[in-house]
Amino acid sequence: MKIGILGIAHMHAYSYARALNGMSNVEISGLYDDDEYRMNKACRDLGIESFECPEELVAGSDGVIVTSENSTHRKFVEIAARKGKHVLCEKPIATTVEDANAMVEICKENKVKLQMAFPVRYSASVRKAKEIIRAGSLGVIINLVGTNHGRMPGGWFTDPELSGGGAVMDHTVHVVDIVRWLLDCEFSTVYATFGTLIHDIQVEDCGLEMFKLSTGQYMTLDCSWSRPRAHPYWGDVTLRIVGTKGTLFLDIFNSKIEVYSNENGSSWENYGDNLDQLMIEEFVEVISSGRSPFTTGEDGLQALKVVCSAYRSYEEGRETEIV
């Protein structure tokens, strides 16, 4: 199987490429990037072929991974869809809901599977949390508190024309996606406040969001680029779920889940998942079998609707419906 890479701008691209190179049944067919210098450097680093034309690379591939700047995701997904090639797209799906809708629709029209790069959902600790919630060990869920902190990534991430926004655009979607999946819910309203408080950049680096879920709970999320460079790990994704019978705390990048239940006592479990590897293996299976991916383009669209509504909430200074 041959998989091409469209865009090397996102730092996750190297991790995905290493995952592909470690699979005996997969070959990286090549790389295209709009920036020739960046493309040639990556090809030397990864030992893969460069292409001057994205259409040529797509034509010789069984599927493609899009890891370009956020604003160019639509362009590359449409190239792949028109040639009938399945796509794994880096998050966020796009910078506007209009673009995201167009991407989902063109893939449907061409019978192409669009998988979203939401590796957090592939964590064994997240799946275990779903089992615990379904079993009723936490009782009725009352509220949720999430974080997705990180270091400020710099580069094109701080250019609003390329990224679509700062920390809110970058770090809201992971937690939104896992909450949607864990509770089988949608996000109904958002009140957001954010600003540029730490770094001298053109986009926000700190953000706090409060949501109301379709299932009735309230949730808060700190999505700030506030992790100091002295910290041993670049960022986190955590989620605390409070119920009438107990609480559950997910610390996903540390591969840990803590459960405190009035009925079942306390437990701590640790997992050692390589989330990117699991997600890439899923994409290879999607290409081979033609089945729908675990994280779909529709999931990416719904997460982006939350992000865009958060920006609208901030601009209007009020709680806003998510549409």
MOCORWO-V166997 format. One record per residue. N is the residue number from 0. SS is DSSP state (2 for helix, 1 for strand, 0 for the rest). Layout:
N_SS / N_SS
This chain:
0_0 / 1_1 / 2_1 / 3_1 / 4_1 / 5_1 / 6_0 / 7_0 / 8_0 / 9_0 / 10_0 / 11_2 / 12_2 / 13_2 / 14_2 / 15_2 / 16_2 / 17_2 / 18_2 / 19_2 / 20_2 / 21_0 / 22_0 / 23_0 / 24_0 / 25_0 / 26_1 / 27_1 / 28_1 / 29_1 / 30_1 / 31_1 / 32_0 / 33_0 / 34_0 / 35_2 / 36_2 / 37_2 / 38_2 / 39_2 / 40_2 / 41_2 / 42_2 / 43_2 / 44_2 / 45_2 / 46_0 / 47_0 / 48_0 / 49_1 / 50_0 / 51_0 / 52_0 / 53_2 / 54_2 / 55_2 / 56_2 / 57_2 / 58_2 / 59_0 / 60_0 / 61_0 / 62_1 / 63_1 / 64_1 / 65_1 / 66_0 / 67_0 / 68_0 / 69_2 / 70_2 / 71_2 / 72_2 / 73_2 / 74_2 / 75_2 / 76_2 / 77_2 / 78_2 / 79_2 / 80_2 / 81_2 / 82_0 / 83_0 / 84_0 / 85_1 / 86_1 / 87_1 / 88_1 / 89_0 / 90_0 / 91_0 / 92_0 / 93_0 / 94_0 / 95_0 / 96_2 / 97_2 / 98_2 / 99_2 / 100_2 / 101_2 / 102_2 / 103_2 / 104_2 / 105_2 / 106_2 / 107_2 / 108_2 / 109_0 / 110_0 / 111_0 / 112_0 / 113_1 / 114_1 / 115_1 / 116_0 / 117_0 / 118_2 / 119_2 / 120_2 / 121_2 / 122_0 / 123_2 / 124_2 / 125_2 / 126_2 / 127_2 / 128_2 / 129_2 / 130_2 / 131_2 / 132_2 / 133_2 / 134_2 / 135_0 / 136_0 / 137_0 / 138_0 / 139_0 / 140_1 / 141_1 / 142_1 / 143_1 / 144_1 / 145_1 / 146_1 / 147_0 / 148_0 / 149_1 / 150_0 / 151_0 / 152_0 / 153_0 / 154_2 / 155_2 / 156_2 / 157_2 / 158_0 / 159_2 / 160_2 / 161_2 / 162_2 / 163_0 / 164_0 / 165_0 / 166_2 / 167_2 / 168_2 / 169_2 / 170_2 / 171_0 / 172_2 / 173_2 / 174_2 / 175_2 / 176_2 / 177_2 / 178_2 / 179_2 / 180_2 / 181_2 / 182_2 / 183_0 / 184_0 / 185_0 / 186_1 / 187_1 / 188_1 / 189_1 / 190_1 / 191_1 / 192_1 / 193_1 / 194_1 / 195_0 / 196_0 / 197_0 / 198_0 / 199_0 / 200_0 / 201_0 / 202_0 / 203_0 / 204_0 / 205_1 / 206_1 / 207_1 / 208_1 / 209_1 / 210_1 / 211_1 / 212_1 / 213_0 / 214_0 / 215_0 / 216_0 / 217_1 / 218_1 / 219_1 / 220_1 / 221_1 / 222_0 / 223_0 / 224_0 / 225_0 / 226_0 / 227_0 / 228_0 / 229_0 / 230_0 / 231_0 / 232_0 / 233_0 / 234_1 / 235_0 / 236_0 / 237_1 / 238_1 / 239_1 / 240_1 / 241_1 / 242_1 / 243_0 / 244_0 / 245_1 / 246_1 / 247_1 / 248_1 / 249_1 / 250_1 / 251_0 / 252_0 / 253_0 / 254_0 / 255_1 / 256_1 / 257_1 / 258_1 / 259_1 / 260_1 / 261_0 / 262_0 / 263_0 / 264_1 / 265_1 / 266_1 / 267_1 / 268_1 / 269_1 / 270_0 / 271_0 / 272_0 / 273_0 / 274_2 / 275_2 / 276_2 / 277_2 / 278_2 / 279_2 / 280_2 / 281_2 / 282_2 / 283_2 / 284_2 / 285_2 / 286_2 / 287_2 / 288_2 / 289_0 / 290_0 / 291_0 / 292_0 / 293_0 / 294_0 / 295_1 / 296_2 / 297_2 / 298_2 / 299_2 / 300_2 / 301_2 / 302_2 / 303_2 / 304_2 / 305_2 / 306_2 / 307_2 / 308_2 / 309_2 / 310_2 / 311_2 / 312_2 / 313_2 / 314_2 / 315_2 / 316_0 / 317_0 / 318_0 / 319_1 / 320_1 / 321_0 / 322_0
